[in-house]
Amino acid sequence: MDFDNVLTEVGSFGLYQKIIICAVLLPAALPCAFHAYSQLFIAATPKHWCRTPELEPWVQDYTELVMNLSIPIKNDAYSECHMYARNYSDIVRYLEYRTPLELQRDKVWHIGNPRGSNMTTCQYGWHYDRSQYPVTVVTEWNLVCDRSYLVTLALVIFGIGGLVGNYIFGYLQDMWGRRPSFYAYLLLEIVACAASAIAWNFEVWLGLRFVVGLTVPAILASPYVLAIEMVGPEKRVFCTIVSNIAYSCGLVLLAGVVYIVRDWRYLTLAVSLPLLLLFSCFFVLPESPRWLMAVNQPRKAAKVLKVMARVNGITVVPNFVNIVEERFHRARGPNDSATSHGILDLFRTKNMFRKTMIITLIWFANTSVYVGLSYYAPALGGDEIWNFFLAGVVELPTYILLWPGLNYCGRRSILCISMLLGGIACVTTSVYSEDTKIMLILYCIGKMGISSAFVVLPLLASEIYPTVVRGLGMSFSSVIAMIGPIVIPIINHMGQEMLVLPLIIMGGLLIGGGIFSLFLPETRGKSLPQTIEESESIPLSFLPRCCGGSKVPKSNLDKSTNNRRDCNNSGSHIVCSICKSEIRSRRV
C-alpha cells in the first residue's frame, strides 16, 4: 500500500508533525552533540612541564625562573616531557640567599649553565597550566608523555563502542520500533555518562565511555527516521535541515557549556543530567505508522493516523481504522504475511548490494571526515574552545543554501558538489601549511563542505533503503562508517609531526566519496520504497545517465504512461510488472 497517499488524507505536514518535530526531533540532537564531542574537553591536555621537588617553593611566584633552571627548550618551546639532570640542592642553597628583588632583577636562570647539562625524562610528575582547565582526565591521572597515547586510545574505544552500538541498535530499531529504541538509547547514554563523573580511576572512566559510545551515533537515528516517515516526500528536506541545524546548534551550545564549566567532573554532569527532560515527551512521541504498516500492524498504524488527523484538524470517517486495515490487507494479498528481515536482505540482489556498498562507502568517508575535522579543531592553535565554537558556527550557513538546493537541484548533485568542494579544500592545505590564516579559511571551507554532505547523505539513504530494512540499512552503513572515528584519532595523533597530513587523508576520502555519489539514483520527490521489491525497481544511475542519458521514444512513453495509470487505478499501489519492465528498459 502506498503509505504516502494515506498520509495525505490525514495531513502530510500538519500541526501534529510540527509538534513532534519541535518537541522531540530538535531536542534529540543535543545528546548526540554533547556526548560525542565533550570528551575533547573532558580529556583535554593542557601545557605541562616536569616537576622538580627542590624548586617547588618558587613555582607559584617565579614560574619562568623555575622552568629556565630545570626545563630544556626544543623548537623555541619548553619541553613537556624532559628536564635537566642537575644538582638542584646546590641551586636551592644559592636561591635562598637571594632577595625577591634580586630574583626579579638578576638573570639567575643561567646558574651552572643548565643548557650544558644532561637531560632526562620527568621523574617526579608534572606541573600543568590550569589557566584554561582546572582539572581534566589528563591532569588527574597524568595521561601525558609516555602515557599520552591513552587519550587517543579513549577516543578509539569510544569509536569502537559506536560501531558495536550501531549494529545492536539497528536491529532494535526495526524490531522494537522507533519510539522504544530511542528511549532505550537515551536512558543508557545518560546513566553511563553521569556515572563516569564519579569514576575513581582511568580504567573505570574508559569503560563507561565505551558504554556511552554504544549509543551516541544511534541516538539521533530513531527520532530522525520517525520524522521523515511521518511527513510527505516534499517535507523530508525540511526534517533533514532542521535536524542538522539543531545538531550544529548543539555543538555551539556545547562550546558555551564548556566555557562556563571547566572542571571535567562537573562538565560531565552538565552535559548529561539536563537531558533527562527529554523523557517528558515519552507519552507524546508516537510510533511510526509507516513502520507499523511494514511489520504488519495496520490497526495500530491506523489509530496513530486517526490521532494525527484529529490534531491536524482533518475529519475522517468513523470507521477510518477498519478502512485503512482493509486497504492494507487488500494491497498485501491473502497469502502475504509479516516476514522478518535481516542484514542479508541488504545484499541478496545485485541492485540492492550495489546501493548498500556505495551508500556505506560514502557514509564512511563522511563520518571519518566530519569527526576528524571536529577533533582537529584544537590543533589549529589558539583558544581550543573558540576553535570548536567556530567549527560549529560555520556549519549553519550551509543549511541556508541547502534548503532550496535540495528541493530544486536534487540530493545526488548536492552531495557530490559538497564532498568535492570539502575534499579539494582539505587537500589544498598542503600548499599553505605555513600560513595559519589561509589554513583556517580552508579548514572552514572543508568543514562547510562535509557538513553539507553530512546533511544530504542520511536523507538520500533513507529514501533509497526500503521501509522494512530502513533502520537496519542505515545502521549497517553507520556501523561500517564508525570504523572511521576509530582510525581518525590515530591519524590525527600521527599528524602532530606533520600538521596537514590528516587533512590530506580526509580530503582524499571526500573526493573519492563524491565521485561514487554519482552512481546513486536521484530520489527528490519520489515515494519512499516500502518493500525490497519496490526498492529493486529503482535502478542505479550511472555517470552517462547523470549527464543526460537516453530518451524514451514518445510513443513508448505514452504507452507506458497509460499502463502505469491502469496499474495505479487497480487499487493496488504495489509496483506492477508493467512498471518494472518499463524501469528496467530505461537502465543505461
Phi, psi and omega in degrees: 000136179284102186294328181299326177293318178294320181297325179298327182291336181250000180104106184281344176201071181254199182300323182300309180296323181294322178296315181297317182295315183288324185277333187238307187299313182292310178296334182293346177285338184294314180302319181293314181295318182294309188280337181286327189238356177295337180297334177300329181261327177297323180247036178291146180252104178282172175297144183210162177207163187294141177272137177239107186305321184295332184261009182305319182299340183258357187297313187294317185265337184227057184300314182296322178299312181298318181292322178295327182281334190237343187246126176288158179252128178231127179055046177063025178214150178293138178294142180264347187230006180227157178217163176284140174269092186231169173271090185285343178295321178293322180295319180298318180298326177290316183293330183294337181263009178257136178282160178305322180295320180292323178296324180285327188272317187276151176272068186284352184295341183273008184304125175071015178050072184299330183288348175267001182275160174287159179248153177216166176285166182298127184256339189232025180096198187222154165260144182239143173283107185259019181292329181258317180235110180302311180216133172230172176302323182293313182287329181288324183243016174053057180267060182230169178056244184288354176248010182293337179297339181293332177293315176294321178300323179298320177292323178295314179298320177300317178293322177297320176301319178296321179297312181294317182296320178299321180294315182292310187285343173297318176293317181298323182296322179273339179271311183276326188115169184289319187291303182294326180293323179299313182287335174293315177301311188298315181296314180297320181295313182294316181296314182293319181292316179296322179294329180294342179290341180249018179297137184262351173207171185295322183297317179294316179300319180296319179297319180289327176293329175297318179296318177298319179298334177302326189255336190301309182293336184267348190294333181270345188293312186298307180294328179292312179298320178300318182295313183287340178276349181257357180240165178284170182303327184288347182249005178294323178299318179302313180298320180294316182295311183292329177296316180285329173298316178298321180295315179295321176297327175297321177295317178296318179295324177299319177300322177293320178297317180294324179298326181273318184248112184255331179292130190295328180288316178292325178295321178300317178291325183293331180263006182242298189300321179300339182287350175298339178297338179295338179288349176292343179265010185302319183271358178265322183288124179269172169277152180293117178295331178294320178292320178299322176296318184294332181258022173065045174233062186294329182294316178295321178297318181296325178295320176296318180296325179293318176297320179300316180296318181297315180292326179282000178077025180250129181270127178247164181294152183302322181264037182303316183300315181293323180295315180296319180296320180293318178297323179297311182293326178292324179288325182282327182094156185293335184265356180280145176216163180295130178238145177273145182241144180235185185295333180295336179294339178285346184233007189291326179245159183296319181296313180293324178299313182295318178299314181299317182292319180293313179300317182294319178298314180293321179297321177299314180298314182295314181296316181300314185286319180298311178295319181298315179292325177293319176292333187281342186308314180298336182286351180286349181089166182082205182285120182296320181294319179295318178299317179293319176300315180295320179297329176281322183292321184293345177287329188297318180298334181297329183289333177295322179281327183290326186305303177285330183298316181292332180281328187251332182258345180093172184277314189297314182294320178296318179299315181296311181298318182297316182291320179294318179297312179296321180294316179297320179297318180294317181293325182295339179300337180295337180277330185244036184295340181268348182257104185294326181293314179293324176302317180295320179296313179296323177299316180295321177296317177298320179293322178293320180296313182290328177296319178296314180295325181292336176284316189286320188300310178301324177295312180296318180295319181293336179270349178264316178291136177288161186302320186295338179228021184295311179297319180293317181295314179293324178291321178299313179298321178294322180299310179296322179296333181289353171295329179301304178299343175282322184272325185303317178302325178293319179296316177298323178295320176294331182286001177298331179272331178228101192300325186270354182303311178299324181292323179294316179297315180294324177296320177297320177298317181294318181296316177298316178295324179296322178293316181293334181296339180292345182274346183281152178286152174279134185243005183299125177076006181266151176290147178291131176293134181272314185246169178294327178298318178294322178295325179296333182284354179256109185279166171290150178252108182278170187304317177301324179292324179296330183271003178148310178071185180262150180265148177272132178305145185299322181296318178293323180295318179297320180294316181293327179295317178296320180296320180293323179297319178296322180295316183290328182280356183282354179096345179253130182260012175282141182299123184274171184295328180295314180296320180297319180296321179296316181295318180296324182290340182263004176292147180274000000 
